[in-house]
Amino acid sequence: MFSHVVYTVTASALTKLKIQEITKNRIEAKLDENKGQEQFFKIVMNSSYGSDGMNSEKYHKVKIMNKKQTQRAIRSNAFMVEQKISDDSYLVQMNPEQCSCKTPLQVAFFVLDNAKYWIHFIEGDTDSVYWAISDNPNEDFTLQFNAVINDREFYNDNAKYYFPMVRGDVHDEKKILGLAIERQGISMVALAPKNYMIETNYCANSKIKLKGVNQKTNKITKAQIIDCINEGKITKCTNVRLGQKNHQMSQLSIKKNRITGTHTKMLVLENQSCCPFIFGLIAKYYLFI
């Protein structure tokens, strides 16, 4: 019999309204050059992001049991580890069958996205992240963070430890714990991680990334991505590769959906809560209130 864990996700409808209101107040304070009020709203947003991002759930339960109870617990699928503390007493650690998440991770990202209104999180993957950064319209899009730096002296002293500073120097670009710029442009549309389009210059040239799709044999356009967002239109493709079976080489054609509104990195519930993908769990095992 397959046993599963039920995750309960709670998302407050008031969160969005509160954060948007605070963001609006902070922007108005900045426009009015009211630094005190702007700083106040900034601190409120930062503290909210910190608390929303914390995982306060207890995923392990530790109980003191006698020998008979411990033997029964060991046979349970939720059993993790035990330790003897006396002749008839044991510390037993169990994995609870149910846990709740009152502040889903996307809530913290939403707060962060509004708290740092000059920088917007677009999409990320295991080893990469893409941001939209407020820029100076009179400068080129390669300005990077220069338009939003408040302490230029601090930036100049420390940026070299994280960002590539010497153009064309691979050692500088790939330094340990450093951040290398993979690609930049004037705008970006992302359907999912590793599924995006970046307009790389003002001539509307685009760099399109679709994992698992051979773009040499399948033409991908910006219009197809926009149609997927606006109309839910699915675009199909055919990948061609060589395969060998029983010492015989064959050409295989594999048809797949290349542009869809489906997010395969995690499960998305009806209220847009994003839950981790766990083998054997489907959306109905998650509850949201």
Buried (B, 14 or more C-beta within 10 A) or exposed (E): EEEEBEBEBBBEEEBBEBBEEBBEBBEEBBEEEBEEBBEBBBEBBBEBBEEBBEEEEEEEEEEEBEEEBBEEBEEEEBBEEBEEEEEEBBBBBBBEEEBEBBBBBBBBBBBBBBBBBEBBBBBEEEEEEBEEBBBEEEEEBEBBBEBBEEEEEEBEEEBBEEBBBEEEEEEBBEBEEBBEEEEBBEEBBBBBBBBBBBBBEEEEEBEBBBEEBBEEEBEBEEEBBEBBEEEEBBBEBEBEEEEEEEEEEEEEEEEEEBBBEEBEBBBBBEEEBBBEEBEEBEEEBBEBE
